[in-house]
Amino acid sequence: MAMPSGEGNSIDAVCDEIDQWVGPRRIYPISFCIPESVILDATPTKQQDAGTGISRGTRKYRFGPGEQQAYYEDYQSSFLGLTYRKGGWDCMRHLEIMANGCLPFFPGIDDCPRYTMAHYPKAMLAEHYRNYANAVTIQGTEMQFDPAKLSDWPGDYDAKVQASLHHTRKYLSTRAMAKYVLDKAGHADAKSVLFISGGKKPDYLCDLLFQGVRELLGAGCVDANKSWWVYDSASDQRVGQLYGNGFTYTRRLPDIDIDRRDIKQRIAKRAFDVVVFGAVRRCHDLLPHVRKHYEREEVILIDGEDSSRVVGWSKNENVPSRDLLTARRLPAAQIVKQGVYFKRELDHAAVIAYDTMVKT
């Protein structure tokens, strides 16, 4: 099928476009998401022009372990928050700025591929940048404002923040992203989900999507590999040693009783409606076993890597196996065919590669 024209800009339009191209329930974009508890309800009081909590080209941040609330409050008190592409276009900082009632100032957003960050209000982000770019000079991570060009903040600022908060809650919350994934995979009514992750170190997309599914289904979502840091039983000290100081993605879920025993046997008995591989590049060892008992449409594969390459694009691609329950390996080029595939940093080239691989 010919490459689509690119009309429309909503996530539904993007998904419909991809469906027409490669077929339904094949490959879809996915983005980072953020817990609803972080998203403000109203525009906070502003005291400074720009947020101060980021760094560029270094791991040293102004806010350290245990200072998550101070980090949030810095954005809450700011009119704009500087953000930009890092390893990938999608970045937790975009969401933390938006959720805290601050407008992102995003140089380069107009160059973001159409299918990447498809859940974000990219037209809105581009408008924010154009509105304020002539009054802002960026030096490193500092934003300096020209008072002659920006004597006062525009009167519609509050309306823009409200629109941003509404969009974040509707499309970019953990709960909203979980609903989106289950719906696009054809399982909006699922009652039981097996969620398989690496379980050894944090992964923004995997961890936050899992939180969304748990928020939807409660104990009906079984995490085969418990990630201790997402639960409220984790200590501040431990999570403060994690990537990004543990901000935003840790200690969000109550540590309820979950039966994680006999996972392979329960898979064989089809005890779950859907099986989700939350980081398929890192934890796919159980995939052959799952596919013996589940149809492709009953398996969801999440690829949250910064690269736009889908699994198996390169014949020499090495996909590590780190799952706690091991099984026979699958060739990398076969992994994409085993479920409904959700790719962060998705672009047209990745869809072309996916289309080629599933047809060979």
N, C-alpha and C positions, 0 to 999 in steps of 0.2 A: 504494500500500500504506500502511496506517496506520502511524504512528510506533510503534516498538517500546517495550515497557514499561520496559526498562532493568534486567532481572534479570541477576545475575551480575556479576563484576568483573575477570575475567582478560582478557588481550589476545585470547585465542582466542574467548571469549564475546562480546567487543565486535565482533570481525571477523565472527563468525557472525550477530550481530544486524544489522550493516550489510548483509551479504550478503542476508539475508531481506528487507531494506528496499528496496535498489536493484538487487540482483542481484550474483552473484559476479564477482570480478575487475574491479571498477569503481573503488571508492574505499576507502581504508583510512587509519587513523591511522599516524603515524610520529613518533618522538621522537629527540632528540639521543642520541648513543651515545658510548662512551668506550673507548679502547684497552685491551685486556686487560692490557698491561704496566703500566698504572697501578693496576689493581685488586689490593689486598692479599689475602693468603691467610689472615691471622689478625688478631685484634684487637690493635692496637698498645698500648704502655704509655701511660697517660693521666697528664698533668701539670697540666692546666688545665681549667676548666669549659667554656669556649667558644673557638672559633676567632676570630682577630683580623684576618683578611686581607681583609675586604670593605669596600666603601664604598657609601653610598646617595646617589643624586642627584649624583654626581661621578665623574669618570674617574680620580681619584687613589686608588690602592690602596697598601696598606702594602708589598706585594711588587712589585718592579719587574723590568725585563728581566734575564734571567739568574738569577732567584731562584725558578724553578719548584719546585725540590726543597724549598726553605725554605717555600714556600707549602703544598706537600703535607704537610710535617712539622708545620706548624702545626695542620692538621686532624687529623693522626694523633695528636697529643698532647692533643687536646680531646675531651671527652665529647659536646658538642653543637656544631653549626655552624649559625648563623643563615642562613636563606635565605628567599626570597620571590619573588613574581611580579615580573618586570621588564617588558620590552616584550611578552613573552608569558609564559604559565605555565611552559613548558619552559625550562630554563636550565642551562648547563653547570656552574654552581656546585653545583646539586643533585647531579650525578653526581660531581663532584670531592670533595664531602663524603663521599658514600656509598662511593666507591672507596677512600678513604683511611681506612676503618674508623671513621668518625665518624657519629653520628646527626644527620640534618637536623632542625632546629627550624623549622617552616614555618608561620607564621601565615597563615591564610586557605586552607589546603589543602582544607578541606571544601567550598569554593566552586568548586573546579576542575571544569569541565565533564567529563562522563563520558567523552567520546571524546578529550579532551585529556590528554596525559601517560599514555596508556593502557598504556604499557609499564612504568610505575613502580608500585611497591607502595603505591598511594595510601592504602589502608586502614591499612597499617603506618605511613606518614608521619603520618596523622591521629592514630593512637594515640600516637606519640611526642610529638606536640604536646600532646595532652590530658594525658599523664602528667606533663609537666614545666611546663605553662603556669602553674600556680598558684605555682610557685617562681621564675618568671622575670619580670623587668621589662626592657623594651627601651627604650633611649634612643638614638635615632639608629641606629648599627650596633653599639652596645654592649649586651651581655646581662649583667644583674646578677642574682645569685642570692641568695635569702633563706635563710640558713642554718637559720632556724627551721622552714622548710618543706621543706628538702632537706638534712638533716644528713649524708646519705651517698647515693651512687648506688645505685640498686636492684640487688639481687644478680643479676637476669637481664639486666643490661646486655650482657654478653658474648654471650649467646644472641641478643639483638636485633641486635647488630652482625654476627654470623655470618649471620643470616637476610638482612640487608641486603646483605652482600657476595655471598652466594649469588644473590640476585635480580639484582643488578647484573651479575654475570658471565653469568647464564643468559639475561637478556632485554635488557640495556642495553649490552653490549660491542659493539664495532664488528663483530666476526665474527657475533655473534648477530643484530644488526640486518640485516646483509647477508643472512643465511640467511632471516630473516623476510620481507624484501622479495622475494627470488627465489621463495620458497615461495608467498606469497600471489599473486604474479603468474603462478604456474603453471610456474616454471622452476627448480625445486629442483635439477635435474640439469644445468643449463647449464654448459658448459665454456668458452665464450668470450663475453665481455661488452664492448661498446663503452660507455665511460663518458664522457659529454660534460658538461663544466662550463664556467664562464665563463673560468677560467684566469687571471684578472687580480687578484683579491683574495680573501682568505679568506672562507669560508662554512662555519660549523661543521657543519651537517648534511651538506652536499655533500661536504666534505673528509673527514669521519669515515666516512660511508657508503662513499665510494670506498675508503678504507683497509680497511674490512671486506671489500669485494668482492675487493680485491687480496690480502688475507690468505687468502681462500678459494681463489682461482683462480690466484694468481701471475701469470705473464706472460699468462695467458688473459684477464686484465682489461686492456684497452687504454684508457688515458686520452688521449682525442683532444687535449685541451688540458692540457699538463703544468703542474701547480701545484707550483712548485719548493719551496715551503715544507713540503710533507708529506714530503719525502725527507731522508734522513740526510746528504746532500751539502750541504744548506743550512747556512749559518754561524749560530752563536748570535747574532752581532751583527745579521744581517739579520732573523731571525725575531723578535728582541727589539723590532723596530720595528713589528711587525704588531699587529693588534687583539688586546687581552687579553694583550699581551706575548708572544704566541705560545704561551702555556701550553696544554698538553695535546694540541693538534691538530697541532703541527708536528714535523718531523724524526723521524717514527715508522716510515717505510718505507725499505728498502734501495733505492738508486737503480739498479735493474736495467735492462738493455737492453730497450726497448720500441719496436716499429716503429710509428711514428705517421704514416707516409707514406700518401698516396693514400686518405684516409679516405672521401671520397665514392665513389670507385670500389669500395672494399671493401664499402661499404654496398650499392651496386647489385648486387654479386655475393653478397650475403647471407653475408659472411664471419663474421658474429657470430650467436650464438644469440639474444641479447637486446641491445637498445639502451637505455641508461639516460640520461635527462636529469637531471643531479644538482641543478640549480637552474632549473627550467623557466621561471620568471618572468624569468630573466636570460639564458638560453642556449637558445633554441628555434628559431634560424634554420634549423638542419638538419632540423627536424621534418617539413616537407613532403616533403623528399627521402627521409627515412627511411620515411615512410608510403607512399611509392610502392612500396617493396620489402618492407616488413614489415607484418604484420597488427597491429591494435590491441593484441592480447594479447601481442605480442612487443616492445612498447615500454613502458617504465616512466618515469613522470613524477614527479619529486620536487619538492614545494613546501614549502620550509622557512621561509616568512615568519612573522613574529610575528602577523600578522593572521589571523583565522579565515576570511577571504574566499577563495574559490577563484577561479582565473583566470577572468575573464570575468563574474564576478558583477555588476559594474557595467558598463553599456554604454560608459561613458567611460574604462574602465580602460586605462591605458597600460602595456604590457608592453615594456620596453626590449629591444633586440636587441644583444647584445655578443659573440656567438660569433665565433670567428676565421674560420670558414668560413660565408659568407653564402649564403642562398637566399631564395626567395619567402616573404614574411611570411604568417602565418595570422591571421585575426581572433581577438582574445583569447577570445571566447566559444566558438571552435572548438577551442582547445587542449586543454581538459579531455576532449574526446572522442577524442583521438588515442592514448591509452595507458591503462595501469592507473595510477591517480592516488593518490599517497601524500601526505597533507596533515598537516603539523605544525599544532598548535593547532586541530585539527578539533573542531567541535561540531555539535549537531543542526541548527542553522540552516544551516551550511555543507553538510551532507548534503542538506538540503531543496533548497538552491540548486543543488547538483550534479545532483540527480535531475531538477529542472526543466530544466536546460540540456541534459542529454543526451537528453531526450525531445522537444526542440523542434528 
